[in-house]
Amino acid sequence: MSDDGTRQPPVRRVAMVSLHTSPLQRPGTGDAGGLNVYVVETATRLARRGVEVDIFTRATSREQRESVELEPGLDVAVHHVPAGPLDTVPKGDLPGHLCAFADDLSRHVAGLAEGHYDVIHAHYWLSGQAGGLTSRRFDVPLVQTMHTMARVKNRSLAEGESPEPAARIAGEQELVDRADALVANTPAEARDLVELYAAAPDRVHVVPPGVALETFRPGDRGQARREVGLPADAAVLLFVGRIQPLKGPDVLVRAAGELVRRDLSWRDRLVVAVLGGPSGSGLARPGALRQLADEEGIDDLVRLGPPVSREQLATWMRAADLVTVPSHHESFGLVAVEALACGTPVVAARVGGLPQAVGDAGVLVDGHDPGDWADAIGATLARLTRPQERESASTRAVAHAQAYSWERTVDALLDAYAAAVTARRGGPDA
């Protein structure tokens, strides 16, 4: 242990691979989301413990420098790897550029001293394919975090979403078979790796993501509302995330419409705030959510805004009465824990990792029927009108979120890294 009580790292240098989305991109639009937050938080906190981290992502613009510091004063560099056109490429087209990315990544490693990196940590299956080639070529242990898996996602597709292709499933299976260590966000995800991909249980490490407790913390709701321009007496429902069917923002809009139809008094006080940009299949119909609000007769109650900074997001969460997470699938559900850390109750779908992320500090809804969501939201808002109930809910929320710090995540990651090194060397007695 160090003087501050944090675990000493068993590794010196880590190469992180995030091919399809850069840690420099703001979460909430395109392909940027919880994965981006995960990479930034773990990389910077590893660096503060003395681990050098290089992050490799695909170059998307001629204006990007080849390498940039992620945070001044820390040994974390983001390297932009040329692979394909210098522009945004749909995720489904990226497999065609894997070889170019892997070749450039391998050239970078080849220019370093033998054994420079202790592990390669790949995020998402595309990154694993590229990182895996480098891992095999230079005999560096591969740690793989899927974040989402095709077989799991295909079991819970939203309307309008296409199934993930067989090529992705095959690529994920290859990674499960070859990786020295697999990192799962929750025990449920670990079971999916074992049951759906036949992962060896002893190579699966459960490492829950964390929350930046120094940023996402309780505060004065009235002050937060003044900062973001919300009425002091409104009933505020907040959705944060990419605007695509998978994330279910339409479920919230339909539920809000149902609330108003049931009780017209909601029209005078309800605000539905949506922060995020179009992504995935949502890019084909960027105005669909606004159109849906109009069809539901609540266009005047719905506020659509772009992704915001982490600090601004915390303010929005403190300003909200409820944060809703109506996703059809989430490997964890970072937004839910961040909201709880701000003392704001959560209503979320009972899917993926959300039951763990929410625990007993929020409300879980089975399915995505707007009527069921209207029931859950309406009942929760009614309870929160009682001061004691609101205070109790906020206290439970904050207490639950305290268990999810990024420092604990990094502790568990370091254990997974050490296990990967041991596995690559042939076991503890090798």
C-alpha positions in Angstrom: 0.0 0.0 0.0 1.1 3.6 -0.7 1.0 6.4 1.9 -2.5 7.3 0.8 -3.8 3.7 1.2 -4.1 2.9 -2.5 -2.7 -0.4 -3.8 0.8 -0.3 -5.4 0.7 -1.3 -9.1 2.1 -4.7 -10.1 2.7 -3.2 -13.6 4.7 -0.2 -14.9 3.2 0.5 -18.4 -0.1 -0.3 -19.9 -1.3 0.1 -23.5 -5.0 0.8 -23.7 -6.8 0.4 -27.0 -10.1 2.2 -27.8 -10.2 2.0 -31.5 -13.7 3.2 -32.3 -14.1 6.1 -29.9 -11.6 8.5 -28.5 -11.3 9.3 -24.8 -11.0 13.0 -25.9 -14.6 12.8 -27.3 -17.4 14.1 -25.1 -19.8 11.3 -24.0 -23.3 11.4 -25.3 -23.1 11.6 -29.0 -21.7 9.4 -31.9 -20.1 6.3 -30.3 -19.0 8.1 -27.1 -20.5 7.0 -23.9 -19.7 5.2 -20.7 -16.7 3.4 -22.3 -15.0 6.8 -22.9 -15.6 7.8 -19.3 -14.2 4.4 -18.2 -11.0 4.8 -20.2 -10.4 8.4 -19.0 -11.0 7.7 -15.4 -9.0 4.4 -15.1 -6.1 5.7 -17.2 -5.7 8.9 -15.2 -6.0 7.2 -11.9 -3.5 4.5 -12.9 -1.1 7.3 -13.9 -1.5 8.9 -10.5 -0.2 5.7 -9.0 2.9 5.7 -11.2 1.7 3.6 -14.1 2.5 5.0 -17.6 -0.5 4.6 -19.9 -0.6 5.0 -23.7 -4.1 5.1 -25.2 -4.5 4.2 -28.9 -7.5 5.4 -30.9 -8.3 5.8 -34.6 -7.4 9.2 -36.1 -10.5 11.0 -37.5 -9.1 14.4 -38.5 -6.1 15.9 -40.1 -6.1 18.5 -37.3 -5.4 15.9 -34.7 -1.9 15.8 -33.4 -0.3 12.4 -33.5 0.0 12.2 -29.7 -1.5 14.4 -27.0 -1.5 14.5 -23.2 -4.8 13.3 -21.7 -4.2 15.4 -18.6 -1.2 17.8 -18.0 1.4 16.4 -15.7 0.3 12.8 -15.9 2.0 10.0 -17.9 -1.1 9.4 -20.1 -0.8 10.0 -23.8 -3.5 9.6 -26.5 -2.1 8.3 -29.8 -4.1 8.9 -33.0 -3.6 5.9 -35.3 -4.2 6.4 -39.0 -6.6 3.6 -40.2 -9.1 4.4 -42.9 -10.4 7.8 -43.9 -9.6 10.8 -41.6 -13.2 11.2 -40.8 -15.9 9.6 -38.7 -16.6 6.0 -39.9 -19.8 4.1 -39.0 -18.9 1.4 -36.4 -20.2 -1.3 -38.8 -17.5 -0.3 -41.3 -14.6 -0.3 -38.9 -13.8 -4.0 -39.2 -12.5 -3.2 -42.7 -9.8 -1.0 -41.1 -8.7 -3.3 -38.4 -5.6 -4.6 -40.1 -4.3 -1.0 -40.8 -4.9 -0.1 -37.2 -3.2 -3.2 -35.9 -0.2 -2.7 -38.2 0.3 0.8 -37.0 -0.1 -0.2 -33.4 2.4 -3.0 -33.9 4.9 -0.6 -35.5 4.6 1.6 -32.4 5.3 -1.3 -30.1 8.2 -2.6 -32.3 10.0 0.7 -31.9 10.1 0.3 -28.1 12.3 -1.8 -25.9 11.3 -5.4 -25.5 8.9 -5.8 -22.7 8.0 -2.1 -22.6 4.3 -2.8 -22.0 3.3 -5.1 -19.2 -0.2 -5.5 -20.6 -2.5 -4.5 -23.4 -6.0 -3.6 -22.2 -8.5 -3.5 -25.0 -11.9 -1.9 -24.7 -14.7 -3.3 -27.0 -14.3 -6.2 -29.4 -12.9 -4.1 -32.3 -10.1 -2.9 -30.0 -9.5 -6.5 -28.9 -9.0 -7.7 -32.4 -6.4 -5.0 -33.1 -4.8 -5.3 -29.6 -4.8 -9.1 -29.8 -2.7 -9.2 -33.0 -0.1 -7.0 -31.2 -0.3 -9.1 -28.1 0.5 -12.3 -30.0 3.2 -10.7 -32.1 5.1 -9.2 -29.1 4.1 -11.7 -26.4 2.3 -9.1 -24.3 -0.6 -10.2 -22.0 -4.0 -9.2 -23.4 -6.8 -7.9 -21.0 -10.2 -7.6 -22.7 -13.2 -5.6 -21.5 -16.2 -6.1 -23.9 -18.4 -3.4 -22.5 -21.2 -4.9 -24.7 -21.5 -8.3 -26.3 -23.3 -9.2 -29.5 -25.0 -12.3 -28.2 -26.4 -10.4 -25.2 -27.4 -7.4 -27.2 -29.2 -9.5 -29.7 -31.4 -10.9 -27.0 -32.9 -7.4 -26.2 -33.0 -5.4 -29.4 -35.1 -2.3 -29.4 -37.6 -1.8 -32.2 -35.8 -0.6 -35.3 -32.4 -2.0 -34.3 -30.7 -4.6 -36.5 -29.1 -7.7 -34.9 -25.3 -7.6 -34.5 -23.7 -9.6 -37.3 -22.2 -13.1 -37.1 -18.7 -11.6 -37.8 -18.8 -9.7 -34.6 -19.9 -12.8 -32.6 -17.0 -14.7 -34.1 -14.6 -11.9 -33.3 -15.8 -11.8 -29.7 -15.5 -15.6 -29.4 -11.9 -15.5 -30.6 -11.1 -12.8 -28.0 -12.7 -14.8 -25.2 -10.7 -17.8 -26.2 -7.4 -16.0 -26.5 -7.4 -13.2 -23.9 -5.2 -13.7 -20.8 -7.8 -12.0 -18.6 -11.4 -10.9 -19.3 -12.9 -8.0 -17.3 -16.7 -8.0 -16.7 -18.6 -5.0 -15.3 -21.0 -7.1 -13.2 -21.5 -10.7 -12.0 -24.3 -10.9 -14.6 -21.9 -10.0 -17.4 -19.4 -12.6 -16.1 -22.1 -15.3 -16.3 -22.9 -14.2 -19.8 -19.2 -14.6 -20.8 -19.2 -18.1 -19.3 -22.6 -19.3 -20.5 -22.8 -17.7 -23.9 -19.1 -17.7 -24.9 -17.7 -20.6 -22.8 -15.1 -18.4 -21.1 -12.9 -20.1 -18.5 -14.3 -18.8 -15.2 -10.8 -18.4 -13.7 -9.9 -15.9 -16.4 -13.0 -13.7 -15.8 -12.6 -10.8 -13.3 -15.6 -8.8 -12.1 -14.5 -5.1 -12.0 -17.5 -2.7 -11.5 -17.0 0.7 -13.0 -16.8 3.7 -10.6 -18.1 7.2 -10.2 -16.2 10.4 -9.9 -17.4 11.1 -6.4 -15.5 14.4 -6.3 -17.7 15.6 -9.2 -21.0 13.8 -8.7 -22.0 14.8 -5.2 -25.2 16.2 -3.5 -25.9 19.9 -3.7 -28.6 22.5 -3.5 -31.4 21.6 -5.9 -32.6 25.2 -6.2 -29.2 26.5 -7.0 -28.7 23.7 -9.6 -32.0 24.7 -11.3 -31.0 28.3 -11.5 -27.7 27.3 -13.1 -29.4 25.3 -15.9 -32.5 27.4 -16.3 -35.2 25.2 -14.9 -38.3 26.4 -13.0 -38.0 26.0 -9.2 -41.3 24.3 -8.9 -41.1 22.0 -11.9 -41.2 18.2 -11.8 -38.0 17.4 -13.8 -37.4 14.1 -15.5 -33.9 13.8 -17.0 -32.5 11.4 -19.6 -28.8 11.4 -20.4 -27.2 9.5 -23.2 -27.0 8.8 -26.9 -30.2 9.3 -28.9 -30.8 5.9 -30.4 -33.5 3.2 -29.9 -31.1 1.1 -27.8 -31.0 3.8 -25.1 -34.9 4.1 -25.0 -35.4 7.9 -24.9 -38.7 7.3 -26.7 -39.9 5.3 -23.8 -39.5 8.3 -21.5 -41.3 10.6 -24.0 -44.2 8.2 -24.4 -44.4 7.7 -20.6 -44.5 11.5 -20.1 -47.2 11.8 -22.6 -49.2 9.1 -20.8 -48.8 10.9 -17.5 -50.2 14.1 -19.0 -53.2 12.3 -20.5 -54.0 10.7 -17.2 -53.7 13.9 -15.3 -53.7 17.3 -17.1 -52.2 19.0 -14.0 -48.8 17.6 -15.1 -48.9 20.0 -18.1 -48.3 22.9 -15.8 -45.2 21.4 -14.0 -43.6 18.6 -16.0 -40.3 19.1 -17.7 -38.6 16.3 -19.7 -35.0 17.2 -20.2 -32.9 15.1 -22.7 -29.2 15.6 -23.0 -27.4 13.8 -25.8 -26.9 13.6 -29.6 -27.9 11.1 -32.2 -26.0 7.9 -32.5 -26.2 4.5 -34.3 -29.5 3.9 -36.0 -30.7 7.2 -34.5 -28.5 9.0 -37.1 -31.0 8.1 -39.8 -33.8 10.1 -38.1 -32.2 12.8 -36.0 -35.5 14.6 -35.5 -37.5 11.5 -34.5 -37.6 12.3 -30.8 -38.9 15.9 -31.3 -41.5 14.5 -33.7 -42.5 11.9 -31.1 -42.9 14.6 -28.5 -45.2 16.5 -30.9 -47.3 13.4 -31.5 -47.6 12.8 -27.8 -48.8 16.4 -27.4 -46.0 17.4 -25.1 -43.6 19.2 -27.4 -43.7 22.2 -25.1 -42.6 20.1 -22.1 -39.6 18.4 -23.8 -36.2 20.1 -23.7 -33.6 18.6 -26.0 -30.0 19.6 -25.4 -26.5 18.5 -26.5 -24.1 16.5 -24.4 -22.5 18.6 -21.6 -19.3 18.5 -19.6 -19.0 16.2 -16.6 -19.3 19.2 -14.2 -22.4 20.5 -16.0 -23.9 17.0 -16.0 -23.6 16.8 -12.3 -25.4 20.1 -12.0 -28.3 18.8 -14.2 -28.5 15.6 -12.1 -28.8 17.7 -8.9 -31.5 19.8 -10.6 -33.6 16.8 -11.6 -36.3 15.1 -9.5 -35.6 11.8 -11.3 -33.1 10.5 -13.7 -34.5 7.9 -16.0 -32.5 5.1 -17.7 -34.9 3.2 -20.0 -32.2 1.4 -22.0 -32.9 -1.9 -23.7 -29.5 -3.0 -22.6 -26.7 -1.7 -20.4 -23.6 -3.6 -19.5 -23.5 -1.5 -16.3 -25.3 1.9 -16.4 -22.8 4.5 -15.3 -25.4 7.3 -15.6 -27.5 5.7 -12.9 -24.7 5.6 -10.4 -23.7 9.1 -11.2 -27.2 10.3 -10.6 -27.4 8.4 -7.3 -24.1 10.0 -6.2 -25.8 13.4 -6.6 -28.6 12.3 -4.3 -31.1 12.0 -7.2 -33.4 9.0 -7.4 -33.3 6.8 -10.5 -36.0 4.9 -12.4 -34.3 2.4 -14.7 -35.1 -0.7 -16.8 -34.4 -4.0 -15.2 -31.8 -5.0 -17.8 -28.1 -5.9 -18.0 -26.1 -4.3 -15.2 -28.7 -1.8 -14.1 -30.1 -3.9 -11.2 -26.6 -3.8 -9.7 -26.0 -0.1 -10.6 -29.3 0.9 -9.1 -29.6 -1.6 -6.2 -32.3 -0.7 -3.7 -31.6 3.0 -4.1 -34.0 3.4 -7.1 -36.9 1.9 -8.9 -36.5 -0.9 -11.6 -39.2 -1.3 -14.3 -39.7 -4.6 -16.1 -40.0 -4.1 -19.8 -40.5 -0.9 -21.8 -44.3 -0.4 -21.9 -44.9 3.4 -21.6 -47.9 2.7 -19.3 -45.7 0.8 -16.9 -43.1 3.6 -17.0 -45.8 6.2 -16.4 -46.9 4.2 -13.3 -43.3 4.0 -11.9 -42.5 7.6 -12.6 -45.8 9.0 -11.3 -45.6 7.0 -8.1 -42.0 8.0 -7.5 -42.7 11.7 -8.1 -45.7 11.5 -5.7 -43.5 10.0 -3.0 -40.9 12.7 -3.5 -43.4 15.4 -2.8 -43.1 14.4 0.9 -40.0 16.0 2.4 -39.1 13.1 4.6 -39.4 10.7 1.6 -37.3 12.9 -0.6 -34.6 13.1 2.1 -34.6 9.4 2.7 -34.4 8.6 -1.0 -31.5 11.0 -1.4 -29.7 9.5 1.6 -30.1 6.0 0.2 -28.9 7.1 -3.2 -25.7 8.7 -2.0 -24.9 5.7 0.4 -25.3 3.2 -2.5 -23.1 5.2 -4.9 -20.3 5.5 -2.3 -19.5 1.8 -3.0 -18.6 2.7 -6.6 -15.4 4.7 -6.6 -12.9 4.7 -9.5 -10.1 3.9 -7.0 -11.8 0.6 -6.2 -12.1 0.0 -9.9 -8.4 0.6 -10.4 -7.6 -1.7 -7.4 -9.5 -4.5 -9.1 -8.0 -3.8 -12.5 -4.5 -4.1 -11.1 -5.4 -7.5 -9.8 -6.7 -8.5 -13.3 -3.5 -7.2 -14.8 -1.4 -9.2 -12.4 -3.4 -12.3 -13.2 -2.9 -11.7 -16.9 0.8 -11.5 -16.5 0.9 -14.6 -14.5 -1.3 -16.5 -17.0 1.0 -15.4 -19.9 4.1 -16.6 -18.0 2.5 -20.0 -17.5 1.2 -19.8 -13.9 2.6 -18.8 -10.5 5.3 -21.5 -10.5 6.6 -20.8 -13.9 
